Amino acid sequence: MLSISVEFLHGTFRGDPSGAANTGRLDRGEWPASPARLFAAFVAADGTGAACRVTDGAELEWFEQLPPPSIYADAAPPHQPLEPRFVVRQGGGVSKGTHQEYVGRATATNRAGVRVAPNAPRIVYAWDCDSPPDAILDALRRRAARVGYLGSADSPVRVRVVTELPRSAELAEAFVPDPVGDTLINVTQAGDLEHWDRLYRQWSVRGASASRSQYPALVHAARYRSPRAARVQDDGEVVAWLRLASAVSGRRIAALTALFKDAVLSQHQRIHGAPPAALHGHGFARTGYDIARYLALPDAGYARSRGLIHGLALWLPPGTESEVRRSARDAARSIRRLTGVGIDVAVAPHDDEPRPFAAHPDRWLQSSRSWSTAIPAIHERRRALDLEEVSRWCRHAGLPDPVAFRSERAPLIPGALELAPIEVNRSDRPPLPYSHIELRFNRPVSGPFAIGSGRQRGFGLCVPIHNGPDNQPHTEKQ
């Protein structure tokens, strides 16, 4: 792999995607910054041919042959159109009665375009290719160190070239090359470097009359599938987020989700009549991940996490009719109290209170390549656990196949629940083994999701994690 990360030191980026900024009608800036713009910055960093000072230019010829990269960036950052301002007009002789500070000088309108302020001020460009030769890699790094800004001069950057995916891309969503994608992004193609050189030679002779518009081959719009387009696909939906008035011990997970399910079915019967099969699972024709999941939301994954349950969520599968989603939402949000053996807690719809974060939707709707179970996953079969078996669980849960995993009986992250067999298995079913699982996918996956045979009652619920060098999942059972 080759990846180039660009960090925006001012937290913003300003680039003109089409040359329309000077019209004053541009309302959206370029985002993400295109691979072609990145290539242009590398060209400018040390020139080409005889103009090179710290490289020989061979790395640019290698670079321009690469296919369009995956781009990890904020999916939908805010775009701020900038107001026009007046600047001193250079040249043109002396004018009378024009500018107060610059006597005898006229002014001109400057339209700066649009400033983009991503929530995470960085972009990662990733090529799934063989690592470049050492000489090429060293030359690319030398050029990267000389790149001062990307786009406009008020977008200073720090650029790094590595042969692995940086951690900053773990939680970022990806713009992926796709022939039927919804977004056009300018990329580089073989031969562009020759056009750059020809344009420079023309500019050296003719000056500004040699414009880039005379070289349309420098514009290659490739289709990408944006993360926003991916989100419109029906991957299931949490129709209700609830907050508990007081935390419940994680050891009560099975009892709490059972009470939650009974309360949803009871309220649905009272408000809308008999609940649909998607909510109770009886008489359902298909297998897999096609029925509701009643999720308990524990505090897990942080250094001070203690595994207490602070919220509940009702997830409905892909293809659920809008009327069923609406009625299920009504039923769940009408619950006011859950009472059972060892449990007596008030319940309310989540009102976007920031604390506790464990009950907030933002905790569970994140996207990441690496996930770990906060609640142990119940095995689907009595057999040795390997990558093939875990991939089978993921497919049943509506997930892509993982590229690596590890498993332990004990929790793998702080706050994950350590349960006794009686707290996991149901008395009316044969007992099954259970484990904590860490998963790694080859692309970011969005939550919430649960794996294993107990996912409909909240077991196997996963949280996003960051992997350190000593905490990597393996392709076989550890």
C-alpha positions in Angstrom: 0.0 0.0 0.0 1.0 3.6 -0.6 -0.8 6.3 1.4 -0.4 10.1 1.5 -2.0 12.0 4.4 -2.6 15.7 4.2 -3.3 17.6 7.4 -4.8 21.1 7.1 -2.9 23.2 9.7 -5.6 25.9 9.8 -8.4 23.3 9.9 -9.8 24.6 6.6 -9.3 24.1 2.8 -10.0 26.5 0.0 -9.9 25.3 -3.6 -11.7 26.2 -6.8 -13.3 23.0 -8.2 -14.2 24.4 -11.6 -12.7 27.9 -12.1 -16.1 29.5 -11.2 -15.0 31.2 -8.0 -14.3 34.5 -9.8 -18.0 34.7 -10.8 -19.1 35.0 -7.2 -21.7 32.3 -7.7 -19.8 29.3 -6.3 -21.6 28.0 -3.3 -19.7 24.7 -2.7 -16.0 24.3 -2.6 -13.9 21.4 -3.8 -14.1 18.5 -1.4 -12.3 16.3 -1.0 -9.2 17.9 -2.4 -8.7 16.0 -5.7 -5.8 13.6 -6.3 -5.0 15.7 -9.4 -4.5 18.7 -7.1 -2.2 16.6 -4.8 -0.2 15.6 -7.8 0.1 19.2 -8.9 1.4 20.1 -5.5 4.1 17.4 -5.7 5.1 18.7 -9.2 5.4 22.2 -7.8 7.4 21.1 -4.8 10.5 20.4 -6.8 9.7 20.9 -10.5 10.5 18.5 -13.3 13.4 17.7 -15.5 16.3 20.2 -15.2 14.3 22.2 -12.6 14.6 19.5 -10.0 16.8 20.2 -7.0 16.3 17.4 -4.5 15.0 14.6 -6.7 15.4 13.5 -10.3 11.7 13.5 -11.2 11.5 9.7 -11.8 9.1 9.5 -8.8 6.5 11.7 -10.7 6.5 9.3 -13.7 5.9 6.4 -11.3 3.2 8.4 -9.4 1.2 9.4 -12.4 0.7 5.8 -13.4 -1.2 5.0 -10.2 -5.0 4.3 -10.5 -7.5 6.6 -8.7 -7.0 6.2 -4.9 -9.5 5.7 -2.2 -9.9 8.9 -0.3 -10.6 9.0 3.4 -12.1 12.3 4.4 -15.0 13.9 6.2 -18.1 12.9 4.3 -20.1 16.1 4.5 -18.1 19.1 5.9 -19.7 22.6 6.1 -19.0 24.9 3.0 -18.7 28.6 3.7 -19.0 31.0 0.7 -16.7 33.9 1.3 -17.8 37.5 0.8 -16.2 39.4 -2.0 -13.5 41.9 -0.9 -11.6 44.7 -2.7 -7.9 44.7 -3.3 -5.4 47.1 -4.8 -5.3 46.6 -8.6 -1.7 46.2 -9.8 -0.5 48.1 -12.9 -2.6 50.2 -15.2 -0.9 53.5 -14.4 -2.0 56.2 -12.0 -5.7 56.9 -11.3 -7.3 59.9 -9.6 -9.5 59.8 -6.5 -9.6 56.1 -6.1 -8.2 54.5 -2.9 -7.8 56.2 0.4 -4.7 54.2 1.6 -3.1 53.8 -1.8 -3.2 57.2 -3.4 -3.6 57.0 -7.2 -4.3 53.3 -7.2 -7.5 51.6 -8.3 -9.2 48.6 -6.6 -10.5 45.4 -8.0 -13.0 42.9 -6.6 -11.6 39.7 -5.3 -13.9 36.7 -5.0 -12.3 34.2 -2.8 -14.7 31.3 -3.4 -15.7 28.8 -0.7 -13.9 27.7 2.4 -14.4 24.1 3.5 -14.1 23.3 7.3 -13.9 19.5 7.7 -14.6 18.1 11.2 -11.4 16.1 11.0 -8.8 18.4 9.3 -7.1 15.7 7.3 -7.4 13.6 4.1 -5.8 10.3 3.4 -5.2 9.1 -0.1 -4.7 5.3 -0.3 -3.5 3.2 -3.2 -3.8 -0.6 -2.9 -0.6 -1.3 -4.7 2.9 -2.7 -4.2 5.0 -0.4 -2.1 7.3 1.7 -4.3 11.0 1.1 -4.5 13.0 2.8 -1.8 14.4 5.4 -4.1 10.9 6.4 -5.3 9.6 6.4 -1.7 12.4 8.6 -0.5 11.9 11.0 -3.4 8.2 11.3 -2.7 8.9 12.0 0.9 11.3 14.7 -0.1 8.7 16.4 -2.2 6.0 16.0 0.5 8.3 17.9 2.9 8.4 20.8 0.5 4.6 21.1 0.0 3.5 24.2 1.9 -0.2 24.4 1.0 -2.8 22.7 -1.0 -5.3 24.7 -3.1 -5.1 28.4 -2.0 -2.2 29.8 -0.1 -4.3 30.2 3.0 -4.7 26.4 3.2 -1.3 25.4 4.7 -0.7 21.6 5.0 1.6 19.0 6.4 2.0 16.0 4.0 3.3 12.6 4.9 4.0 9.6 2.7 3.8 6.1 4.3 3.3 2.5 3.2 0.4 1.7 5.5 -3.0 3.2 6.3 -2.6 5.8 9.0 -4.7 5.6 12.1 -6.4 8.9 11.2 -8.2 6.9 8.5 -9.6 4.3 10.9 -12.8 6.3 11.7 -13.0 8.2 8.4 -15.4 7.3 5.7 -14.1 6.6 2.2 -14.7 8.0 -1.2 -14.2 4.9 -3.3 -13.7 4.7 -7.1 -16.9 3.3 -8.7 -17.9 3.4 -12.4 -21.5 4.2 -11.3 -20.6 6.4 -8.4 -22.5 9.6 -7.6 -19.5 12.0 -7.4 -16.9 13.2 -9.9 -13.4 13.8 -8.7 -10.4 15.0 -10.8 -7.6 12.4 -10.9 -4.2 12.0 -12.6 -3.6 9.9 -15.7 -0.4 8.8 -17.4 0.8 11.5 -19.7 -0.2 14.4 -17.5 3.4 15.1 -16.6 4.3 15.7 -20.2 1.3 18.1 -20.5 2.5 20.0 -17.4 6.0 20.4 -18.9 4.5 21.6 -22.2 2.3 24.1 -20.4 5.3 25.4 -18.5 7.3 25.8 -21.7 4.4 27.7 -23.3 4.0 29.9 -20.2 7.7 30.7 -20.2 7.4 32.1 -23.7 3.9 33.5 -23.8 3.2 34.3 -20.2 -0.3 34.4 -18.8 -1.9 34.0 -22.3 -1.0 30.3 -22.0 -3.8 29.1 -19.7 -4.6 25.7 -18.3 -7.9 25.8 -20.2 -6.0 25.2 -23.4 -5.0 21.8 -22.1 -8.2 19.8 -21.3 -6.2 16.6 -21.0 -5.2 17.8 -17.6 -8.8 17.3 -16.4 -9.8 13.7 -15.9 -13.0 13.4 -13.9 -13.3 9.9 -12.3 -16.5 8.6 -10.8 -16.5 7.9 -7.0 -19.0 6.6 -4.6 -19.3 9.0 -1.7 -20.0 7.9 1.9 -23.2 9.9 1.7 -24.4 7.7 -1.2 -23.4 4.6 0.8 -25.6 5.8 3.7 -28.7 5.9 1.7 -28.5 2.1 1.2 -30.8 0.2 3.5 -28.6 -1.5 6.0 -31.2 -1.5 8.8 -32.1 1.3 11.1 -32.3 2.1 14.8 -35.9 3.4 15.1 -35.7 4.4 18.8 -33.0 5.5 21.2 -33.9 5.4 24.8 -32.1 6.6 28.0 -32.3 5.0 31.4 -32.8 7.3 34.4 -30.2 5.3 36.3 -27.5 2.9 35.2 -28.2 -0.9 35.3 -25.5 -3.4 36.0 -24.1 -5.1 32.8 -24.7 -8.5 34.4 -28.5 -7.8 34.0 -28.1 -7.6 30.2 -30.3 -10.7 29.4 -33.0 -9.7 31.8 -33.0 -6.0 30.7 -33.3 -6.8 26.9 -36.0 -9.4 27.6 -38.0 -6.7 29.6 -37.4 -4.2 26.7 -38.7 -6.7 24.1 -41.8 -7.5 26.2 -42.5 -3.8 26.8 -42.2 -3.0 23.0 -44.6 -5.8 22.1 -47.0 -4.8 24.8 -47.1 -1.2 23.8 -47.4 -2.0 20.2 -50.4 -4.2 21.0 -52.0 -1.3 23.0 -51.3 1.4 20.4 -51.3 -0.2 17.0 -52.7 -3.7 17.5 -50.9 -7.1 17.0 -47.1 -6.5 16.5 -45.6 -7.6 13.2 -43.3 -10.7 12.8 -40.2 -8.4 12.5 -40.6 -7.5 16.2 -41.2 -10.9 17.7 -39.7 -13.3 15.1 -42.4 -15.9 15.2 -43.5 -17.2 11.8 -40.7 -15.4 10.0 -39.8 -17.1 6.8 -36.2 -16.1 6.4 -33.1 -16.6 8.6 -30.1 -14.4 9.3 -30.5 -10.8 10.4 -34.1 -10.2 9.4 -35.7 -9.6 12.8 -35.5 -6.8 15.4 -32.6 -6.4 17.7 -33.2 -5.2 21.3 -29.9 -3.6 22.2 -28.6 -2.6 25.7 -26.0 0.2 25.5 -23.1 -0.2 28.0 -20.3 2.1 28.8 -17.3 0.3 27.2 -14.2 1.1 25.2 -12.7 3.9 27.3 -10.1 3.9 30.0 -12.7 4.7 32.8 -15.5 2.5 31.4 -17.2 0.3 33.9 -19.7 -1.6 31.8 -22.9 0.0 33.3 -25.9 0.0 30.9 -27.1 3.6 30.3 -29.5 3.2 27.3 -31.5 1.0 25.0 -31.9 0.9 21.2 -34.4 -0.8 18.9 -32.9 -1.8 15.5 -35.1 -3.0 12.6 -33.7 -5.0 9.6 -33.3 -3.8 6.0 -36.5 -4.0 4.0 -38.8 -3.2 6.9 -41.8 -1.3 5.7 -42.0 2.4 6.7 -45.4 1.7 8.5 -43.8 -1.0 10.6 -40.8 1.3 11.5 -43.2 4.0 12.5 -45.4 1.8 14.7 -42.3 0.2 16.3 -40.9 3.6 17.0 -44.1 4.7 18.7 -44.2 1.6 20.8 -40.6 1.9 22.0 -40.8 5.6 22.7 -43.9 5.2 24.8 -42.2 3.0 27.3 -41.8 4.8 30.7 -40.6 2.1 33.1 -39.0 -1.4 33.0 -39.7 -3.5 36.1 -38.5 -7.1 36.7 -36.4 -9.3 39.0 -33.5 -7.0 40.1 -34.5 -4.2 37.7 -36.7 -1.2 38.3 -35.7 1.7 36.1 -37.4 4.7 34.5 -37.0 5.0 30.7 -37.4 8.0 28.4 -36.8 8.8 24.7 -33.2 10.1 24.2 -33.4 13.9 24.1 -29.9 14.5 22.7 -28.4 15.0 26.1 -24.6 14.7 25.7 -24.2 12.6 28.9 -24.0 9.8 29.4 -22.2 9.3 26.1 -22.9 5.5 26.2 -26.6 6.3 25.6 -26.0 8.8 22.9 -26.5 7.7 19.2 -23.2 9.3 18.2 -21.4 6.7 20.3 -22.9 3.8 18.2 -23.3 5.3 14.8 -19.6 5.7 14.3 -17.7 4.1 11.4 -14.4 2.2 11.9 -12.3 -0.7 10.4 -11.8 -2.2 13.9 -14.5 -3.2 16.3 -14.6 -5.2 19.6 -17.5 -6.7 21.4 -18.7 -4.8 24.5 -21.1 -7.7 25.2 -19.8 -11.2 24.6 -20.9 -12.9 21.4 -22.7 -16.3 21.6 -21.3 -18.8 19.2 -23.6 -19.9 16.4 -22.2 -23.5 16.4 -20.2 -25.8 18.5 -17.0 -25.8 16.5 -13.5 -24.3 16.5 -13.5 -20.6 16.1 -11.5 -19.5 12.9 -11.8 -16.7 10.4 -14.2 -18.7 8.2 -16.6 -19.2 11.2 -16.4 -15.6 12.3 -17.0 -14.4 8.7 -20.1 -16.6 8.7 -21.4 -14.7 11.8 -20.7 -11.4 10.1 -22.6 -12.3 7.0 -25.5 -13.4 9.1 -25.3 -10.0 10.8 -25.3 -8.1 7.5 -21.6 -7.2 7.6 -18.8 -7.7 5.1 -16.3 -10.5 5.8 -13.5 -9.5 8.3 -9.9 -9.7 7.2 -8.7 -10.6 10.7 -10.0 -11.4 14.2 -9.0 -12.5 17.6 -11.0 -14.0 20.4 -10.8 -14.4 24.2 -13.2 -15.5 26.9 -12.2 -12.4 28.9 -13.0 -8.8 27.8 -10.7 -7.3 25.2 -11.5 -3.6 26.0 -12.2 -1.7 29.2 -15.8 -1.9 30.4 -16.7 -4.9 28.2 -18.9 -7.3 30.2 -17.5 -10.4 31.8 -20.5 -12.7 32.3 -21.1 -16.1 33.8 -22.8 -18.9 31.7 -26.0 -18.5 33.6 -26.1 -14.8 32.7 -25.7 -15.6 28.9 -27.5 -18.8 28.1 -31.3 -19.2 28.4 -32.7 -22.0 30.6 -35.0 -23.2 27.8 -32.2 -23.6 25.2 -29.1 -25.8 25.1 -26.1 -23.8 26.3 -23.6 -22.5 23.7 -20.0 -21.2 24.2 -19.5 -17.4 24.1 -16.4 -15.2 23.6 -15.3 -11.6 23.2 -14.3 -11.0 19.6 -12.2 -8.3 18.0 -12.8 -7.7 14.3 -10.9 -5.9 11.6 -12.5 -5.1 8.2 -10.8 -3.9 5.0 -13.0 -0.8 4.9 -14.8 1.2 7.5 -18.1 -0.3 8.7 -20.8 1.7 10.4 -22.6 0.7 13.6 -24.5 -0.3 15.5 -24.2 -4.0 14.9 -24.1 -7.2 16.9 -22.7 -10.6 15.9 -23.4 -14.2 17.0 -26.6 -16.2 17.8 -27.8 -13.9 20.6 -27.7 -10.6 18.6 -31.5 -10.3 18.7 -31.3 -9.9 22.5 -28.3 -7.7 22.5 -25.4 -10.1 22.8 -22.4 -9.6 20.5 -22.9 -5.8 20.4 -19.6 -4.2 19.2 -18.0 -0.8 19.7 -15.4 0.9 17.5 -11.8 0.8 18.7 -8.3 2.0 17.7 -5.6 -0.7 17.5 -2.2 -0.1 18.9 1.0 -1.9 17.7 0.7 -4.5 20.5 -3.1 -5.0 20.1 -3.6 -6.3 16.5 -6.2 -8.9 15.6 -5.0 -12.1 14.0 -6.1 -14.1 11.0 -6.4 -17.2 13.3 -7.7 -17.7 16.8 -5.3 -16.5 19.4 
